[in-house]
Amino acid sequence: MKQEDLLTLQERVEEMAEEVRTLWSTLEAVHDAMGAAFTDPTTYRDAIYGTSRRAHGLKDELESLMDWLEEREKDRRV
C-alpha cells in the first residue's frame, strides 16, 4: 500500500472514530434527557433518527473500506 493511501486511510479512520464518539455522546444525552420527569419522547425523535441514519452511513462506509482493504490485500499477494 502506498504511503499516501495509508495517510488517507488513517485520516478517515480518525474522522470516523470522532463521528462515533459524537454519536455515542448524542445517544447518552438523549438517554439522560428521556429519563427526566415530564419528558415527552417525541421531543427526541429527530435526534434519534439522525443518529441512527449517521450510524447506518458509517456502517456502509466501513463495509466499503473493508472491501477496499481486501482488494488491496489480494492485489498485493498476486
C-alpha positions, -999 to +999 in steps of 0.1 A: +000+000+000+013+034-009+022+059+018-003+084+006-030+057+007-021+049+043-022+086+053-056+090+037-069+058+053-056+069+087-072+103+084-105+089+075-104+063+103-097+091+128-126+111+114-149+081+117-137+075+153-147+111+161-181+106+145-187+075+166-178+094+198-203+122+187-230+096+180-224+079+214-225+113+231-257+122+214-274+089+224-261+093+260-276+128+262-309+116+247-310+087+272-304+110+302-330+136+290-356+109+284-352+098+320-362+132+334-396+137+348-423+151+325-404+141+294-421+138+260-403+111+240-414+127+207-391+156+215-361+134+209-373+117+178-353+137+153-321+133+174-326+095+175-334+094+138-304+115+127-281+095+149-294+062+135-290+075+099-254+086+105-246+053+122-260+034+092-239+056+069-208+048+089-216+011+088-219+013+050-186+033+047-168+008+069-181-021+048-168-004+017-135+003+034-131-034+044-139-044+008-112-020-005-087-033+020-094-069+010-089-060-027-056-043-018-045-074+000-055-097-029-036-074-053-005-075-030-005-113-030-005-115-068 
